[in-house]
Amino acid sequence: MWTAWGAATVWMVWTATPATSRPVAAGLTVLAWTFLSAFAMRGLILRRPVGRPARPAKVAVRPEIHVHVPAQAAPADQHPHNSCPFRD
């Protein structure tokens, strides 16, 4: 099918071009079709291979947990009435 499509393209260029320029136009069309077919059939590989990474990943794992603990208030601040005879 791909070859038939290319042949039809060359034929359309051949019939639409004046008689004096037909061989040149058809030749350029065949060259362009051949060049573009190489990319179409093989494909452009723009992705990295999936099976193997290009370079090993550098991962630094440091299992640290930071917990912010507020400082407890001083005992005098917790019971402001220390001189009171009736304590909690």
Backbone bond lengths (Angstrom), bond angles and torsions (degrees), N, CA, C in turn:
res aa  C-N    CA-C-N  psi(-1)  N-CA   C-N-CA  omega(-1)  CA-C   N-CA-C  phi
1 M - - - 1.451 - - 1.525 110.48 -
2 W 1.346 115.15 -39.15 1.465 118.35 -179.52 1.535 110.74 -64.18
3 T 1.327 116.57 -38.78 1.469 120.59 178.96 1.521 110.73 -67.93
4 A 1.317 117.43 -39.46 1.467 120.74 178.10 1.518 110.55 -64.66
5 W 1.315 117.11 -39.02 1.464 120.69 178.16 1.538 110.16 -63.30
6 G 1.313 116.61 -43.02 1.461 120.72 178.38 1.516 111.99 -65.24
7 A 1.326 116.82 -41.71 1.468 120.53 178.24 1.524 110.87 -64.05
8 A 1.328 117.02 -39.56 1.466 120.29 177.87 1.531 110.69 -65.50
9 T 1.315 117.60 -36.62 1.461 120.89 177.98 1.527 110.52 -65.05
10 V 1.328 116.90 -45.63 1.468 120.46 178.45 1.527 110.56 -63.55
11 W 1.323 117.14 -39.19 1.457 120.06 179.13 1.538 111.31 -64.49
12 M 1.353 117.27 -40.36 1.466 120.14 178.70 1.526 110.92 -65.01
13 V 1.331 116.80 -38.65 1.468 119.37 177.34 1.522 109.52 -67.06
14 W 1.322 117.11 -39.77 1.464 121.20 -179.08 1.530 111.04 -62.58
15 T 1.337 116.77 -43.04 1.469 119.54 -176.88 1.522 112.36 -76.13
16 A 1.323 118.78 -25.51 1.463 120.68 -176.88 1.527 113.45 -91.14
17 T 1.327 116.86 -7.80 1.461 120.69 -177.05 1.522 109.23 -96.51
18 P 1.349 117.57 143.99 1.480 119.26 175.23 1.533 111.27 -58.81
19 A 1.313 116.01 155.18 1.470 122.10 -172.17 1.521 112.91 -59.63
20 T 1.308 118.49 -33.28 1.466 119.95 -176.49 1.527 112.40 -72.35
21 S 1.334 118.78 -25.44 1.468 122.16 -175.69 1.522 113.35 -108.19
22 R 1.321 117.53 5.78 1.463 120.21 -175.64 1.528 114.03 -59.30
23 P 1.326 119.59 -47.99 1.475 117.91 -177.79 1.532 112.77 -63.25
24 V 1.320 116.84 -38.13 1.467 120.09 -179.81 1.526 110.33 -68.31
25 A 1.332 118.03 -45.82 1.457 121.80 -179.39 1.524 111.15 -64.26
26 A 1.339 117.11 -42.12 1.459 120.26 179.48 1.530 110.03 -67.57
27 G 1.319 117.38 -39.09 1.462 120.42 178.27 1.522 111.77 -64.40
28 L 1.325 117.71 -42.70 1.466 120.96 177.25 1.529 111.01 -64.88
29 T 1.318 116.41 -36.33 1.461 120.11 178.49 1.527 110.84 -66.49
30 V 1.332 116.29 -42.06 1.467 119.65 178.30 1.523 110.29 -64.28
31 L 1.335 117.84 -42.09 1.466 120.35 178.69 1.527 111.34 -64.06
32 A 1.323 116.72 -44.12 1.466 120.05 179.36 1.523 110.53 -64.43
33 W 1.334 117.42 -42.37 1.463 120.91 179.44 1.522 110.88 -63.83
34 T 1.340 116.75 -40.25 1.460 120.47 178.80 1.526 111.15 -65.23
35 F 1.328 116.95 -44.41 1.465 121.56 179.86 1.528 111.00 -62.76
36 L 1.318 116.89 -47.21 1.464 120.25 -179.24 1.532 112.08 -71.15
37 S 1.326 117.53 -28.81 1.463 120.23 177.57 1.520 111.62 -67.10
38 A 1.332 116.65 -31.32 1.467 119.20 178.52 1.523 110.14 -61.65
39 F 1.315 117.87 -40.94 1.462 120.92 177.17 1.529 111.68 -73.43
40 A 1.326 116.45 -37.12 1.462 119.52 -177.67 1.528 111.30 -69.42
41 M 1.313 117.26 -39.75 1.465 119.92 -177.51 1.527 112.54 -79.05
42 R 1.319 116.53 -36.22 1.463 119.30 -178.97 1.515 110.77 -89.26
43 G 1.298 117.33 -33.95 1.455 121.43 -179.94 1.521 111.60 87.28
44 L 1.300 115.59 149.49 1.451 120.87 175.42 1.517 107.93 -89.29
45 I 1.298 117.39 124.40 1.456 121.30 -179.75 1.516 107.56 -98.09
46 L 1.311 115.78 101.76 1.461 121.20 -179.59 1.518 111.53 -107.31
47 R 1.329 116.87 -4.08 1.456 120.54 -178.16 1.512 110.33 -102.87
48 R 1.306 115.97 156.44 1.450 120.81 173.87 1.522 109.35 -76.16
49 P 1.315 117.34 153.66 1.464 119.16 176.08 1.529 110.89 -62.67
50 V 1.317 115.80 140.17 1.458 120.41 -175.64 1.522 111.32 -80.40
51 G 1.311 117.74 -35.22 1.447 121.48 -172.85 1.515 114.73 -67.48
52 R 1.298 118.53 -35.93 1.459 121.42 -178.10 1.526 109.50 -133.56
53 P 1.295 117.21 132.06 1.456 119.41 179.86 1.529 110.76 -71.98
54 A 1.324 116.26 151.47 1.456 121.21 -179.01 1.519 110.73 -67.58
55 R 1.296 117.73 -39.96 1.462 122.12 176.75 1.511 107.73 -144.06
56 P 1.315 116.98 148.80 1.468 118.23 -177.91 1.522 111.25 -66.64
57 A 1.288 114.83 144.39 1.463 120.34 -179.48 1.526 109.24 -75.68
58 K 1.316 115.53 138.74 1.459 121.29 177.87 1.522 107.51 -100.17
59 V 1.318 114.78 106.01 1.453 119.89 -177.71 1.523 107.99 -120.35
60 A 1.308 115.76 126.21 1.455 120.76 176.35 1.528 107.86 -109.89
61 V 1.310 116.20 113.63 1.459 120.76 -178.81 1.520 107.78 -103.95
62 R 1.311 116.34 120.21 1.461 121.85 177.31 1.526 107.70 -127.67
63 P 1.315 117.34 97.69 1.469 119.56 -177.21 1.528 110.82 -75.05
64 E 1.294 116.26 87.38 1.459 121.96 177.83 1.520 108.74 -119.59
65 I 1.319 115.60 138.95 1.454 120.67 177.68 1.519 107.32 -120.48
66 H 1.302 115.52 123.74 1.461 120.82 178.58 1.526 108.24 -108.29
67 V 1.315 116.19 115.90 1.457 121.67 179.54 1.525 107.71 -116.27
68 H 1.300 115.86 124.18 1.463 120.30 178.52 1.534 108.37 -86.04
69 V 1.330 116.45 117.62 1.466 122.15 179.42 1.518 106.74 -113.42
70 P 1.342 117.14 117.88 1.465 118.18 179.41 1.531 110.89 -69.19
71 A 1.302 115.70 146.60 1.466 120.77 179.75 1.532 109.45 -69.35
72 Q 1.336 115.94 140.48 1.460 119.69 -179.76 1.527 109.38 -76.14
73 A 1.289 114.37 149.78 1.467 119.83 179.11 1.525 110.00 -71.13
74 A 1.292 115.04 152.05 1.464 120.69 178.67 1.522 109.85 -65.33
75 P 1.343 119.20 152.57 1.470 121.11 -178.98 1.520 112.80 -58.50
76 A 1.311 118.98 -31.71 1.469 120.96 179.52 1.520 110.41 -67.33
77 D 1.325 116.56 -31.50 1.464 119.28 -179.87 1.522 111.05 -76.72
78 Q 1.315 117.64 -28.43 1.455 119.88 -179.20 1.527 111.53 -72.11
79 H 1.336 117.59 -36.65 1.461 121.76 179.50 1.539 108.05 -121.15
80 P 1.306 116.68 90.66 1.466 118.51 -175.87 1.539 113.30 -68.46
81 H 1.307 118.62 -17.28 1.464 120.93 -177.95 1.526 110.33 -106.20
82 N 1.296 117.89 60.87 1.469 121.54 -178.15 1.546 112.67 -67.62
83 S 1.271 116.61 -26.25 1.480 118.44 -178.45 1.536 111.97 -86.42
84 C 1.280 117.44 -1.83 1.462 121.05 -178.67 1.532 109.19 -74.88
85 P 1.333 120.27 134.56 1.451 121.55 178.93 1.524 113.38 -69.90
86 F 1.328 116.03 -22.82 1.461 118.82 -179.90 1.530 108.94 -100.33
87 R 1.286 116.17 98.66 1.469 120.29 -176.81 1.518 108.96 -99.69
88 D 1.252 115.01 161.82 1.470 122.11 179.36 1.493 112.44 -63.20
